[in-house]
Amino acid sequence: MAELSINERQAGDVTVLDMSGKITIGEGSVALRGAIRKLIEEGKKKILLNLSQVSYVDSSGIGEFVASFSAIGREGGQLKLLNLTQKIQDLLAITKLLTVFDTYDDESSALNSFK
């Protein structure tokens, strides 16, 4: 599975993006950016990225997380991360971004954390 597939679903007023594949320079990061921009345009500002099926993220993908986080923040919204794989967790730790993002291991805790 090379490309990123994104499945959008609502859980109350939170939009969950279930993602699978790779978030890398080119298609994956563009797909993520497009999905986030669409949600912002629709006024959906509570976004949870479910990364349990994401096999790989490169620096471009990490950049996209940061850009999305900032864009949603500017709109007064929140972006949180769910089910980080060990690889993604390590990458966020190395880049010192683990402290920037709210990350969760289970969906109900993540959903309850949105105000």
OpenMM code with the backbone's topology and positions (N, CA, C; nanometers):
from openmm import Vec3, app, unit

residues = "MET ALA GLU LEU SER ILE ASN GLU ARG GLN ALA GLY ASP VAL THR VAL LEU ASP MET SER GLY LYS ILE THR ILE GLY GLU GLY SER VAL ALA LEU ARG GLY ALA ILE ARG LYS LEU ILE GLU GLU GLY LYS LYS LYS ILE LEU LEU ASN LEU SER GLN VAL SER TYR VAL ASP SER SER GLY ILE GLY GLU PHE VAL ALA SER PHE SER ALA ILE GLY ARG GLU GLY GLY GLN LEU LYS LEU LEU ASN LEU THR GLN LYS ILE GLN ASP LEU LEU ALA ILE THR LYS LEU LEU THR VAL PHE ASP THR TYR ASP ASP GLU SER SER ALA LEU ASN SER PHE LYS".split()
positions = [
    Vec3(0.0851, -0.1187, 0.0000),
    Vec3(0.0000, 0.0000, 0.0000),
    Vec3(0.0889, 0.1240, 0.0000),
    Vec3(0.0917, 0.1888, -0.1120),
    Vec3(0.1798, 0.3040, -0.1267),
    Vec3(0.1050, 0.4328, -0.0972),
    Vec3(-0.0077, 0.4512, -0.1631),
    Vec3(-0.0787, 0.5763, -0.1479),
    Vec3(-0.1477, 0.5858, -0.0132),
    Vec3(-0.1775, 0.7084, 0.0219),
    Vec3(-0.2499, 0.7333, 0.1464),
    Vec3(-0.3986, 0.7304, 0.1168),
    Vec3(-0.4729, 0.6508, 0.1938),
    Vec3(-0.6177, 0.6605, 0.1811),
    Vec3(-0.6714, 0.7194, 0.3105),
    Vec3(-0.7694, 0.8064, 0.2955),
    Vec3(-0.8249, 0.8789, 0.4097),
    Vec3(-0.9751, 0.8561, 0.4123),
    Vec3(-1.0220, 0.8063, 0.5253),
    Vec3(-1.1644, 0.7835, 0.5434),
    Vec3(-1.2141, 0.8781, 0.6521),
    Vec3(-1.3106, 0.9598, 0.6170),
    Vec3(-1.3611, 1.0608, 0.7100),
    Vec3(-1.4888, 1.0111, 0.7772),
    Vec3(-1.4961, 1.0292, 0.9087),
    Vec3(-1.6196, 0.9964, 0.9794),
    Vec3(-1.6396, 1.0940, 1.0937),
    Vec3(-1.7645, 1.1092, 1.1343),
    Vec3(-1.7963, 1.1998, 1.2448),
    Vec3(-1.8161, 1.1202, 1.3729),
    Vec3(-1.7634, 1.1718, 1.4826),
    Vec3(-1.7894, 1.1153, 1.6151),
    Vec3(-1.8341, 1.2344, 1.6986),
    Vec3(-1.9650, 1.2559, 1.7036),
    Vec3(-2.0164, 1.3766, 1.7676),
    Vec3(-1.9729, 1.4956, 1.6842),
    Vec3(-1.9121, 1.5962, 1.7490),
    Vec3(-1.8682, 1.7138, 1.6728),
    Vec3(-1.7216, 1.7043, 1.6324),
    Vec3(-1.6629, 1.5864, 1.6503),
    Vec3(-1.5237, 1.5652, 1.6113),
    Vec3(-1.5203, 1.4903, 1.4779),
    Vec3(-1.4354, 1.5364, 1.3875),
    Vec3(-1.4161, 1.4663, 1.2613),
    Vec3(-1.2929, 1.3785, 1.2758),
    Vec3(-1.3123, 1.2487, 1.2541),
    Vec3(-1.2007, 1.1543, 1.2630),
    Vec3(-1.1570, 1.1198, 1.1209),
    Vec3(-1.0269, 1.1328, 1.0961),
    Vec3(-0.9716, 1.0900, 0.9682),
    Vec3(-0.8931, 0.9619, 0.9917),
    Vec3(-0.9487, 0.8501, 0.9450),
    Vec3(-0.8802, 0.7215, 0.9546),
    Vec3(-0.7901, 0.7118, 0.8319),
    Vec3(-0.6608, 0.7067, 0.8559),
    Vec3(-0.5677, 0.7078, 0.7445),
    Vec3(-0.4923, 0.5761, 0.7353),
    Vec3(-0.4652, 0.5340, 0.6122),
    Vec3(-0.3817, 0.4158, 0.5960),
    Vec3(-0.2909, 0.4367, 0.4761),
    Vec3(-0.1705, 0.3839, 0.4872),
    Vec3(-0.0712, 0.3992, 0.3820),
    Vec3(0.0458, 0.4805, 0.4325),
    Vec3(0.1024, 0.5604, 0.3434),
    Vec3(0.2215, 0.6388, 0.3776),
    Vec3(0.1927, 0.7871, 0.3612),
    Vec3(0.2468, 0.8657, 0.4535),
    Vec3(0.2368, 1.0112, 0.4401),
    Vec3(0.3773, 1.0588, 0.4063),
    Vec3(0.4011, 1.0748, 0.2760),
    Vec3(0.5351, 1.1083, 0.2294),
    Vec3(0.5268, 1.2246, 0.1316),
    Vec3(0.6426, 1.2752, 0.0937),
    Vec3(0.6474, 1.3869, 0.0002),
    Vec3(0.5719, 1.3479, -0.1266),
    Vec3(0.4957, 1.4397, -0.1794),
    Vec3(0.4145, 1.4083, -0.2963),
    Vec3(0.2735, 1.3736, -0.2555),
    Vec3(0.2258, 1.2588, -0.3017),
    Vec3(0.0845, 1.2268, -0.2882),
    Vec3(0.0298, 1.2245, -0.1463),
    Vec3(0.1009, 1.1577, -0.0559),
    Vec3(0.0480, 1.1422, 0.0794),
    Vec3(0.0290, 1.2737, 0.1514),
    Vec3(0.1307, 1.3592, 0.1477),
    Vec3(0.1191, 1.4863, 0.2194),
    Vec3(0.0181, 1.5775, 0.1501),
    Vec3(0.0079, 1.5692, 0.0171),
    Vec3(-0.0903, 1.6492, -0.0571),
    Vec3(-0.2318, 1.6042, -0.0223),
    Vec3(-0.2521, 1.4732, -0.0132),
    Vec3(-0.3841, 1.4196, 0.0219),
    Vec3(-0.4260, 1.4660, 0.1611),
    Vec3(-0.3309, 1.4615, 0.2543),
    Vec3(-0.3591, 1.5049, 0.3915),
    Vec3(-0.3935, 1.6538, 0.3932),
    Vec3(-0.3130, 1.7337, 0.3245),
    Vec3(-0.3362, 1.8786, 0.3200),
    Vec3(-0.4745, 1.9090, 0.2631),
    Vec3(-0.5084, 1.8404, 0.1529),
    Vec3(-0.6388, 1.8620, 0.0898),
    Vec3(-0.7534, 1.8281, 0.1837),
    Vec3(-0.7401, 1.7157, 0.2528),
    Vec3(-0.8459, 1.6714, 0.3450),
    Vec3(-0.8649, 1.7719, 0.4588),
    Vec3(-0.7532, 1.8198, 0.5149),
    Vec3(-0.7600, 1.9157, 0.6256),
    Vec3(-0.8189, 2.0487, 0.5786),
    Vec3(-0.7740, 2.0975, 0.4627),
    Vec3(-0.8264, 2.2244, 0.4088),
    Vec3(-0.9763, 2.2161, 0.3873),
    Vec3(-1.0231, 2.1022, 0.3342),
    Vec3(-1.1656, 2.0841, 0.3081),
    Vec3(-1.2439, 2.0925, 0.4394),
    Vec3(-1.1921, 2.0275, 0.5439),
    Vec3(-1.2604, 2.0304, 0.6733),
    Vec3(-1.2677, 2.1724, 0.7291),
    Vec3(-1.1572, 2.2462, 0.7170),
    Vec3(-1.1555, 2.3844, 0.7666),
    Vec3(-1.2592, 2.4676, 0.6905),
    Vec3(-1.2635, 2.4498, 0.5580),
    Vec3(-1.3605, 2.5235, 0.4762),
    Vec3(-1.5037, 2.4894, 0.5158),
    Vec3(-1.5258, 2.3645, 0.5575),
    Vec3(-1.6595, 2.3219, 0.6006),
    Vec3(-1.6891, 2.3661, 0.7436),
    Vec3(-1.5905, 2.4304, 0.8068),
    Vec3(-1.6110, 2.4773, 0.9441),
    Vec3(-1.5916, 2.3688, 1.0482),
    Vec3(-1.5332, 2.2567, 1.0072),
    Vec3(-1.5061, 2.1480, 1.1028),
    Vec3(-1.3695, 2.1734, 1.1650),
    Vec3(-1.3686, 2.2019, 1.2939),
    Vec3(-1.2440, 2.2468, 1.3564),
    Vec3(-1.1939, 2.1544, 1.4665),
    Vec3(-1.2618, 2.0431, 1.4871),
    Vec3(-1.2125, 1.9450, 1.5837),
    Vec3(-1.1770, 1.8216, 1.5036),
    Vec3(-1.0473, 1.8003, 1.4878),
    Vec3(-1.0018, 1.6956, 1.3961),
    Vec3(-0.9076, 1.5993, 1.4672),
    Vec3(-0.9376, 1.4714, 1.4509),
    Vec3(-0.8568, 1.3656, 1.5107),
    Vec3(-0.7998, 1.2812, 1.3974),
    Vec3(-0.6663, 1.2732, 1.3909),
    Vec3(-0.6013, 1.1927, 1.2880),
    Vec3(-0.5691, 1.0554, 1.3463),
    Vec3(-0.6349, 0.9527, 1.2932),
    Vec3(-0.6099, 0.8158, 1.3386),
    Vec3(-0.4991, 0.7562, 1.2516),
    Vec3(-0.3830, 0.7352, 1.3136),
    Vec3(-0.2649, 0.6923, 1.2385),
    Vec3(-0.2331, 0.5438, 1.2532),
    Vec3(-0.3275, 0.4663, 1.3059),
    Vec3(-0.2972, 0.3248, 1.3355),
    Vec3(-0.2557, 0.2450, 1.2119),
    Vec3(-0.3063, 0.2842, 1.0945),
    Vec3(-0.2748, 0.2095, 0.9718),
    Vec3(-0.1728, 0.2812, 0.8834),
    Vec3(-0.1105, 0.3863, 0.9387),
    Vec3(-0.0101, 0.4586, 0.8602),
    Vec3(0.1243, 0.3895, 0.8797),
    Vec3(0.1788, 0.3392, 0.7696),
    Vec3(0.3003, 0.2585, 0.7794),
    Vec3(0.4270, 0.3430, 0.7849),
    Vec3(0.4208, 0.4631, 0.7284),
    Vec3(0.5435, 0.5422, 0.7193),
    Vec3(0.5108, 0.6898, 0.7052),
    Vec3(0.5876, 0.7734, 0.7724),
    Vec3(0.5765, 0.9182, 0.7574),
    Vec3(0.7172, 0.9718, 0.7357),
    Vec3(0.7365, 1.0546, 0.6327),
    Vec3(0.8681, 1.1161, 0.6143),
    Vec3(0.8636, 1.2612, 0.6637),
    Vec3(0.9723, 1.3341, 0.6433),
    Vec3(0.9797, 1.4705, 0.6956),
    Vec3(0.8731, 1.5602, 0.6331),
    Vec3(0.8377, 1.5323, 0.5093),
    Vec3(0.7328, 1.6080, 0.4432),
    Vec3(0.5979, 1.5831, 0.5112),
    Vec3(0.5751, 1.4586, 0.5495),
    Vec3(0.4522, 1.4242, 0.6210),
    Vec3(0.4453, 1.4918, 0.7569),
    Vec3(0.5582, 1.4922, 0.8269),
    Vec3(0.5669, 1.5603, 0.9567),
    Vec3(0.5392, 1.7093, 0.9377),
    Vec3(0.5980, 1.7662, 0.8315),
    Vec3(0.5743, 1.9071, 0.7995),
    Vec3(0.4266, 1.9353, 0.7786),
    Vec3(0.3606, 1.8399, 0.7153),
    Vec3(0.2175, 1.8549, 0.6887),
    Vec3(0.1367, 1.8497, 0.8189),
    Vec3(0.1766, 1.7629, 0.9124),
    Vec3(0.1114, 1.7614, 1.0446),
    Vec3(0.1205, 1.8991, 1.1084),
    Vec3(0.2415, 1.9557, 1.1046),
    Vec3(0.2658, 2.0853, 1.1680),
    Vec3(0.1842, 2.1954, 1.0994),
    Vec3(0.1855, 2.1948, 0.9649),
    Vec3(0.1110, 2.2956, 0.8891),
    Vec3(-0.0389, 2.2850, 0.9183),
    Vec3(-0.0893, 2.1608, 0.9241),
    Vec3(-0.2314, 2.1386, 0.9513),
    Vec3(-0.2666, 2.1842, 1.0926),
    Vec3(-0.1788, 2.1500, 1.1861),
    Vec3(-0.1959, 2.1879, 1.3263),
    Vec3(-0.2060, 2.3406, 1.3380),
    Vec3(-0.1160, 2.4111, 1.2685),
    Vec3(-0.1143, 2.5575, 1.2706),
    Vec3(-0.2390, 2.6165, 1.2054),
    Vec3(-0.2760, 2.5613, 1.0900),
    Vec3(-0.3920, 2.6128, 1.0161),
    Vec3(-0.5193, 2.5993, 1.0999),
    Vec3(-0.5355, 2.4839, 1.1646),
    Vec3(-0.6549, 2.4612, 1.2460),
    Vec3(-0.6506, 2.5490, 1.3707),
    Vec3(-0.5317, 2.5634, 1.4277),
    Vec3(-0.5148, 2.6503, 1.5435),
    Vec3(-0.5543, 2.7946, 1.5142),
    Vec3(-0.5159, 2.8420, 1.3958),
    Vec3(-0.5510, 2.9791, 1.3550),
    Vec3(-0.7012, 2.9980, 1.3460),
    Vec3(-0.7721, 2.8904, 1.3151),
    Vec3(-0.9186, 2.8959, 1.3047),
    Vec3(-0.9852, 2.8733, 1.4400),
    Vec3(-0.9030, 2.8569, 1.5432),
    Vec3(-0.9589, 2.8331, 1.6763),
    Vec3(-0.9977, 2.6880, 1.6989),
    Vec3(-0.9437, 2.5996, 1.6154),
    Vec3(-0.9779, 2.4583, 1.6287),
    Vec3(-0.8662, 2.3780, 1.6930),
    Vec3(-0.8835, 2.2475, 1.6933),
    Vec3(-0.7854, 2.1577, 1.7541),
    Vec3(-0.7599, 2.0395, 1.6618),
    Vec3(-0.6331, 2.0010, 1.6529),
    Vec3(-0.5936, 1.8818, 1.5782),
    Vec3(-0.5211, 1.7905, 1.6760),
    Vec3(-0.5654, 1.6657, 1.6844),
    Vec3(-0.5020, 1.5703, 1.7755),
    Vec3(-0.4688, 1.4428, 1.7001),
    Vec3(-0.3748, 1.3673, 1.7551),
    Vec3(-0.3278, 1.2454, 1.6894),
    Vec3(-0.3653, 1.1225, 1.7717),
    Vec3(-0.4087, 1.0187, 1.7017),
    Vec3(-0.4538, 0.8958, 1.7664),
    Vec3(-0.3754, 0.7765, 1.7121),
    Vec3(-0.3448, 0.6827, 1.8010),
    Vec3(-0.2842, 0.5549, 1.7613),
    Vec3(-0.1541, 0.5697, 1.6821),
    Vec3(-0.0600, 0.6415, 1.7398),
    Vec3(0.0697, 0.6547, 1.6730),
    Vec3(0.1421, 0.5212, 1.6762),
    Vec3(0.1977, 0.4837, 1.5627),
    Vec3(0.2806, 0.3639, 1.5616),
    Vec3(0.4113, 0.4005, 1.6319),
    Vec3(0.4892, 0.2995, 1.6683),
    Vec3(0.6168, 0.3249, 1.7346),
    Vec3(0.7077, 0.4121, 1.6479),
    Vec3(0.7085, 0.3829, 1.5178),
    Vec3(0.7928, 0.4598, 1.4256),
    Vec3(0.7558, 0.6077, 1.4264),
    Vec3(0.6259, 0.6341, 1.4184),
    Vec3(0.5808, 0.7736, 1.4145),
    Vec3(0.6095, 0.8414, 1.5481),
    Vec3(0.5885, 0.7677, 1.6557),
    Vec3(0.6166, 0.8224, 1.7878),
    Vec3(0.7651, 0.8590, 1.8005),
    Vec3(0.8514, 0.7705, 1.7537),
    Vec3(0.9959, 0.7966, 1.7570),
    Vec3(1.0308, 0.9202, 1.6741),
    Vec3(0.9708, 0.9293, 1.5564),
    Vec3(0.9968, 1.0421, 1.4678),
    Vec3(0.9541, 1.1736, 1.5335),
    Vec3(0.8377, 1.1735, 1.5960),
    Vec3(0.7909, 1.2945, 1.6637),
    Vec3(0.8786, 1.3275, 1.7838),
    Vec3(0.9297, 1.2243, 1.8492),
    Vec3(1.0192, 1.2469, 1.9631),
    Vec3(1.1506, 1.3098, 1.9165),
    Vec3(1.2083, 1.2549, 1.8102),
    Vec3(1.3345, 1.3053, 1.7558),
    Vec3(1.3204, 1.4512, 1.7132),
    Vec3(1.2071, 1.4835, 1.6501),
    Vec3(1.1866, 1.6192, 1.5987),
    Vec3(1.1311, 1.7127, 1.7064),
    Vec3(1.1217, 1.6629, 1.8286),
    Vec3(1.0729, 1.7415, 1.9426),
    Vec3(0.9273, 1.7864, 1.9254),
    Vec3(0.8526, 1.7146, 1.8432),
    Vec3(0.7142, 1.7537, 1.8180),
    Vec3(0.6148, 1.6767, 1.9037),
    Vec3(0.6658, 1.5752, 1.9733),
    Vec3(0.5776, 1.4954, 2.0575),
    Vec3(0.5101, 1.5841, 2.1623),
    Vec3(0.5801, 1.6903, 2.2035),
    Vec3(0.5253, 1.7807, 2.3042),
    Vec3(0.4263, 1.8811, 2.2445),
    Vec3(0.4323, 1.8985, 2.1126),
    Vec3(0.3447, 1.9953, 2.0464),
    Vec3(0.2050, 1.9372, 2.0284),
    Vec3(0.1994, 1.8122, 1.9881),
    Vec3(0.0713, 1.7486, 1.9578),
    Vec3(0.0122, 1.6785, 2.0791),
    Vec3(-0.1198, 1.6803, 2.0867),
    Vec3(-0.1902, 1.5955, 2.1826),
    Vec3(-0.2007, 1.4592, 2.1170),
    Vec3(-0.1459, 1.3567, 2.1813),
    Vec3(-0.1518, 1.2226, 2.1225),
    Vec3(-0.2238, 1.1280, 2.2175),
    Vec3(-0.2985, 1.0360, 2.1597),
    Vec3(-0.3791, 0.9426, 2.2393),
    Vec3(-0.3656, 0.8011, 2.1856),
    Vec3(-0.3838, 0.7049, 2.2766),
    Vec3(-0.3781, 0.5635, 2.2379),
    Vec3(-0.5162, 0.5031, 2.2226),
    Vec3(-0.6181, 0.5693, 2.2790),
    Vec3(-0.7511, 0.5135, 2.2570),
    Vec3(-0.8482, 0.6239, 2.2203),
    Vec3(-0.9393, 0.5871, 2.1321),
    Vec3(-1.0258, 0.6860, 2.0691),
    Vec3(-1.1177, 0.7565, 2.1669),
    Vec3(-1.1723, 0.6837, 2.2635),
    Vec3(-1.2662, 0.7504, 2.3536),
    Vec3(-1.1983, 0.8592, 2.4363),
    Vec3(-1.0766, 0.8341, 2.4834),
    Vec3(-1.0020, 0.9380, 2.5559),
    Vec3(-0.9764, 1.0578, 2.4662),
    Vec3(-0.9388, 1.0295, 2.3419),
    Vec3(-0.9105, 1.1377, 2.2465),
    Vec3(-1.0354, 1.2216, 2.2249),
    Vec3(-1.1478, 1.1550, 2.1988),
    Vec3(-1.2723, 1.2273, 2.1731),
    Vec3(-1.3153, 1.3104, 2.2942),
    Vec3(-1.2981, 1.2521, 2.4133),
    Vec3(-1.3360, 1.3245, 2.5354),
    Vec3(-1.2474, 1.4457, 2.5630),
    Vec3(-1.1288, 1.4468, 2.5014),
    Vec3(-1.0347, 1.5556, 2.5300),
    Vec3(-1.0703, 1.6837, 2.4535),
    Vec3(-1.1538, 1.6726, 2.3505),
    Vec3(-1.1935, 1.7920, 2.2757),
    Vec3(-1.2944, 1.8703, 2.3572),
    Vec3(-1.2773, 2.0026, 2.3597),
    Vec3(-1.3709, 2.0859, 2.4351),
    Vec3(-1.4601, 2.1617, 2.3403),
] * unit.nanometer
topology = app.Topology()
chain = topology.addChain("A")
for resn in residues:
    res = topology.addResidue(resn, chain)
    for name in ("N", "CA", "C"):
        topology.addAtom(name, app.Element.getBySymbol(name[0]), res)
